[in-house]
Amino acid sequence: MSGMPSSVVVRDVGPRDGLQPEAPVAVEGRVRLIEALIVAGVTRIEAVAFVSPKAVPAMSGAAEVLAAVGRPEGVRLSALVPNVKGAELALAETVDELTVTISISETYNQRNVRMSTDESEVVIGSICSAAGAVPVDAVVSCAFGSPYEGEVAPADVGALVDRLRAVGCSAVTLADTTGMATPRRIDDVLAVTGVDVGLHLHDTRGTALVNAYAAMQAGVARFDTSVGGLGGSPFAHGATGNLATEELVAVLDDLGVRTGIDVEGLVAAAAVASELVGRPVPSRVAVAGPRSRLAAADH
């Protein structure tokens, strides 16, 4: 396809972002999900969060999860950290990347991390200093619209991205936290930030996949997705799950865009996720299967 990257990096955030809003899943179950993703060929996984277990019970036992995961060569596990203390705990374990969050929306940032956006910038700079050679990816929440302030100016997103890189972030990911993005808005923001960013897309309004397609046509080649389409934010009313990993990979397979991930393996991992949360997952591909399965049945 004209304009499409030849390959795309997919980071599955299901074991962290997907499970965080759910009733706590035991360490063994979370390890099982991570290892199912690894079997499917996923090489970048946001596995855990080093946050207060009182504040986020679903993420307790982060160190135990990391210690228990069998990690083949080439697999990189990341940990979300909210502050320097969390970063130090993560760095004491075997993590390959730290992720941090900051919102372009002041109200969302206050509700999410109880700090202003300016204060979060300072904390992220300190985390980058503590991380040393370990890369830090800053995820910018509400980059395409805020449930509180409404429209977000692309220039403001671009300025924040520049400041995050200046304080030491090795990567920046733009998050459509409440599914407010459209292809036009994706283009507007990328025109300011450039395409050397990741996208973290939610499917609240059914636009995640078309937004990913628009971003790839612009040149973006890195995406956060969640197995089964799990996820959502407790600080944004109506926010639903992430773009399902298997839905993105199924489309990329048909487009000839390489990910190194087996979609049937993802469907199996989505079944594990469904079992762990005790209900069907939102992903359509997890239910119907990829079209390749039907094509193979015709022969």
Secondary structure, 3 states (H helix, E strand, C coil): CCCCCCECEEEECHHHHHCCCCCCCCHHHHHHHHHHHHHCCCCEEEEEECCCCCCCHHHCCHHHHHHHCCCCCCCEEEEECCCHHHHHHHHCCCCCEEEEEEECCHHHHHHHHCCCHHHHHHHHHHHHHHHCCCCEEEEEECCCCECCCECCCHHHHHHHHHHHHHCCCCEEEEEECCCCCCHHHHHHHHHHHCCCCEEEEECCCCCHHHHHHHHHHHCCCEEEEEHHHCCCCCCCCCCCCECEHHHHHHHHHHHCCECCCCHHHHHHHHHHHHHHHCCCCCCHHHHHCCHHHHHHHCC
